[in-house]
Amino acid sequence: MGSDSKSGNLTKLVISSILLSFSILCIIPIVSIISISLSNEADIVQYGYRLIPVRLSTTAYEFIFRNPIQILRAYFMSISVTVTGVILSLLIISMFAYTISRTDFIFRKKLSFYVFFTMLFNGGLVPWYMLISNGLHLKNTFWVLVIPYLTNAWFILLLRTYFQKIPVALIESARIDGSNEIRTYFSIVLPLSKPALATVGLFITLNYWNDWWLSMLFIEKQKLIPLQYLLARMMRDLTELLQNMTEMPTGTSMQQFPNESARMAMCLLAAGPMLFVFPFFQKYFVKGLTVGAVKG
């Protein structure tokens, strides 16, 4: 018994050490980004990237927040697009997935094939751009940042598979009790599908939050520019400024401009909100490990 106990403790120690090392490796890049964003540009050039800044400097953040109203407006725009897009996308995707998951729906195979077909072929970029700009007239509107990402074939098939695992007896019991399809969907199906909805919702959130491509194609109004595209434009302006250093007065040094530190500061500003959002989804991921477990 004693040897078995020691062997078990040794195994736990090894596993804990591996997991701890992996956690540290995941944390180090975040600490490094924060450190570089608060470093002096001259120190970065001289000493390279360090986990602890040689000299603290807020030059990068001063450069980014030289127009704070613009940053705050871009934050508000990104948050509005993300929240609106996630709610509508989850509603549309889950309703479609629930429909084709029902075995008593006669068109479920045809619609499932249609969804799968869109994963293999699409109309192309130019027809898609013409449809949104000339057909739907969404250019320079809030909805042009929301509608193109409302549906995703992979998420539909993923939720369909999850919905198929819900016992049919629950739905039939609700129908016997007088519940219609809409009430059954909102009162029974969605509450039982929180882990799957949280997983898909997180991917949709990241998709909307990190998007800058739609803004580049369709947005010209300053008030509609989201955070990611604004930071990309600021980084482009900084790059152009550094490339034109030869045209600046004598004595001006590249080390006076926050190049690398500004990049890291922008990365932190863009990714920071998602670091706070993820813990709210995490509990559903953990719960998803035990969904469907049956005692007996």
C-alpha positions in Angstrom: 0.0 0.0 0.0 2.8 2.4 0.9 4.5 2.0 -2.5 1.2 2.5 -4.3 0.6 5.7 -2.4 4.1 7.0 -3.2 3.6 6.1 -6.8 0.3 7.9 -7.0 1.7 11.0 -5.3 4.7 11.0 -7.7 2.3 10.8 -10.7 0.2 13.7 -9.4 3.4 15.7 -8.8 4.6 15.1 -12.4 1.2 15.9 -13.9 0.9 19.1 -11.8 4.4 20.1 -12.8 3.6 19.7 -16.5 0.4 21.7 -16.2 2.1 24.4 -14.2 4.8 24.7 -16.8 2.3 24.9 -19.5 0.4 27.6 -17.7 3.5 29.6 -17.2 4.3 29.3 -20.9 0.8 30.7 -21.7 1.2 33.6 -19.3 4.7 34.7 -20.4 3.7 36.1 -23.8 1.0 38.3 -22.1 3.5 39.6 -19.6 6.0 40.2 -22.3 3.5 42.2 -24.3 2.6 44.4 -21.3 6.3 44.9 -20.5 7.3 45.9 -24.1 4.3 48.3 -24.3 5.6 50.1 -21.2 9.3 50.1 -22.3 11.3 52.9 -23.7 11.9 52.5 -27.5 15.6 53.1 -27.1 15.8 50.3 -24.5 14.1 47.9 -26.8 16.6 48.7 -29.5 19.5 48.3 -27.2 18.5 45.4 -24.9 15.7 43.6 -26.9 12.5 42.3 -25.5 12.5 41.8 -21.7 9.9 40.6 -19.2 10.7 43.5 -17.0 11.1 47.0 -18.5 14.5 48.6 -18.1 12.8 52.0 -17.9 9.1 52.5 -17.6 7.6 54.6 -20.4 4.1 55.5 -21.4 5.1 57.0 -24.8 3.3 54.3 -26.7 0.0 54.8 -25.0 0.4 58.6 -25.3 0.8 58.1 -29.0 -2.2 55.9 -29.3 -4.4 58.1 -27.0 -3.4 61.4 -28.5 -7.0 61.5 -29.7 -8.9 59.7 -26.9 -12.4 60.5 -28.3 -11.5 58.6 -31.4 -10.4 55.5 -29.4 -13.4 55.6 -27.2 -15.8 55.9 -30.2 -14.0 52.9 -31.9 -14.3 50.9 -28.7 -18.1 51.7 -28.5 -18.5 50.7 -32.1 -16.7 47.4 -31.7 -18.7 46.5 -28.6 -22.0 47.5 -30.3 -21.2 45.4 -33.4 -20.0 42.4 -31.3 -23.0 42.3 -28.9 -25.5 42.8 -31.7 -23.8 40.3 -34.0 -23.5 37.6 -31.3 -27.1 37.8 -30.2 -28.5 37.8 -33.7 -26.1 35.2 -35.0 -26.7 32.8 -32.1 -30.5 33.2 -32.6 -30.4 32.6 -36.4 -27.8 29.7 -36.3 -29.5 27.9 -33.4 -33.0 28.2 -34.9 -31.8 26.8 -38.2 -29.7 24.1 -36.5 -32.7 23.0 -34.4 -34.9 22.8 -37.4 -32.6 20.5 -39.4 -32.0 18.4 -36.2 -35.6 17.3 -36.0 -36.2 13.9 -37.6 -39.8 14.8 -38.3 -38.9 17.7 -40.5 -39.1 16.4 -44.1 -36.7 18.9 -45.6 -33.9 18.4 -43.1 -31.6 16.4 -45.4 -31.9 18.9 -48.3 -31.3 21.9 -46.0 -28.3 20.1 -44.4 -26.8 19.4 -47.8 -27.4 23.0 -48.8 -25.5 24.2 -45.6 -22.7 21.7 -46.3 -22.5 22.8 -50.0 -21.8 26.4 -49.0 -18.7 25.2 -47.1 -17.3 24.0 -50.4 -18.3 26.7 -52.9 -19.2 30.4 -52.8 -20.0 33.1 -55.2 -16.7 34.9 -55.1 -15.5 38.2 -53.6 -16.6 40.5 -56.5 -20.3 39.3 -56.6 -20.4 39.4 -52.8 -19.1 43.0 -52.7 -21.6 44.1 -55.4 -24.4 42.4 -53.5 -23.7 44.2 -50.3 -22.8 47.6 -51.9 -25.2 47.8 -54.8 -27.9 45.2 -54.0 -28.4 45.6 -50.3 -27.1 49.2 -50.1 -25.3 48.5 -46.8 -22.1 50.4 -47.4 -21.3 52.9 -44.7 -23.9 51.6 -42.4 -23.8 49.8 -39.0 -25.3 46.7 -40.4 -22.6 46.1 -43.0 -20.4 45.1 -40.0 -23.0 42.7 -38.6 -25.0 41.0 -41.4 -22.1 39.3 -43.4 -21.1 37.2 -40.4 -24.6 36.3 -39.1 -24.5 32.7 -40.3 -21.7 30.1 -40.4 -22.2 26.7 -41.9 -19.8 25.0 -39.6 -21.5 26.4 -36.5 -24.9 25.3 -37.9 -23.7 21.7 -38.3 -22.1 21.8 -34.9 -25.2 22.9 -33.1 -27.3 20.5 -35.2 -25.2 17.6 -33.9 -25.6 18.8 -30.3 -29.4 19.3 -30.7 -29.7 15.7 -31.9 -28.5 14.5 -28.6 -31.4 16.1 -26.7 -33.9 13.3 -25.8 -36.9 13.3 -28.1 -39.0 12.4 -25.1 -38.5 15.8 -23.6 -39.9 17.5 -26.7 -42.8 15.1 -27.0 -43.7 15.6 -23.4 -43.7 19.3 -23.9 -45.9 18.9 -26.9 -48.4 16.7 -25.0 -48.5 19.4 -22.3 -49.6 21.9 -24.9 -46.3 23.6 -25.7 -45.9 24.9 -29.2 -42.6 24.7 -31.1 -41.4 28.3 -30.3 -42.0 27.8 -26.6 -40.3 24.4 -26.6 -37.3 25.9 -28.4 -36.9 28.8 -25.9 -37.9 27.0 -22.7 -36.4 23.5 -23.2 -33.9 23.3 -26.1 -31.9 26.5 -25.4 -31.5 26.0 -21.6 -30.2 22.5 -22.2 -27.8 23.7 -24.9 -25.9 26.4 -22.9 -22.5 24.7 -23.2 -22.8 24.4 -27.0 -24.2 27.9 -27.3 -21.4 29.3 -25.2 -18.8 27.6 -27.3 -20.2 28.9 -30.6 -20.9 32.2 -29.0 -17.2 32.6 -28.0 -16.1 31.9 -31.6 -18.6 34.4 -32.9 -17.5 37.0 -30.4 -13.9 36.6 -31.5 -14.9 36.8 -35.1 -16.7 40.1 -34.7 -14.3 41.6 -32.3 -11.2 40.9 -34.4 -12.6 41.8 -37.7 -11.2 44.8 -39.6 -11.7 43.5 -43.2 -15.3 44.6 -43.5 -14.4 48.1 -42.3 -11.7 48.4 -44.8 -14.0 47.4 -47.7 -17.3 49.2 -46.8 -16.7 51.9 -44.1 -15.6 55.4 -45.0 -17.4 57.3 -42.2 -15.1 58.1 -39.3 -17.8 57.4 -36.7 -18.4 53.9 -37.9 -14.8 52.7 -37.7 -14.3 49.9 -35.2 -11.3 49.5 -32.9 -9.4 46.9 -34.9 -9.4 48.9 -38.1 -8.6 52.1 -36.3 -5.5 50.5 -34.7 -4.5 49.0 -38.1 -4.7 52.5 -39.6 -2.7 54.0 -36.7 0.0 51.3 -37.2 0.1 52.1 -40.9 0.5 55.8 -40.2 3.3 55.1 -37.8 5.1 52.8 -40.4 4.8 55.5 -43.0 6.2 58.1 -40.6 9.2 55.9 -39.8 9.8 55.3 -43.5 9.9 59.1 -44.2 12.5 59.8 -41.4 14.9 61.1 -44.0 12.6 64.1 -44.6 12.5 65.1 -40.9 14.8 67.7 -39.4 18.4 66.8 -38.5 18.8 65.3 -35.0 15.5 63.4 -35.2 16.0 59.7 -34.3 13.9 56.7 -34.9 14.3 55.8 -31.3 12.1 58.8 -30.4 9.1 57.1 -32.0 7.3 54.2 -30.3 7.5 51.6 -33.0 7.7 48.2 -31.2 6.2 49.5 -28.0 3.2 51.0 -29.9 2.6 47.7 -31.7 2.5 45.8 -28.4 0.3 48.5 -26.8 -2.2 48.2 -29.7 -2.1 44.4 -29.3 -3.0 44.8 -25.7 -5.8 47.3 -26.3 -7.3 45.0 -28.9 -7.0 41.7 -27.0 -7.5 43.0 -23.5 -11.4 42.9 -23.5 -11.4 39.3 -24.7 -9.3 38.3 -21.7 -12.0 39.5 -19.4 -14.8 38.0 -21.5 -13.4 34.5 -21.7 -13.9 33.6 -17.9 -17.7 34.1 -18.4 -17.7 31.4 -21.1 -15.3 29.1 -19.2 -17.8 27.8 -16.7 -20.0 26.5 -19.6 -17.0 24.8 -21.1 -16.4 23.0 -17.8 -20.1 22.1 -17.5 -20.0 20.8 -21.0 -17.7 18.0 -19.9 -20.5 16.5 -17.8 -23.5 17.2 -20.1 -25.3 13.9 -20.8 -23.8 12.1 -17.9 -26.3 9.6 -16.5 -26.2 8.2 -13.0 -26.9 4.5 -12.7 
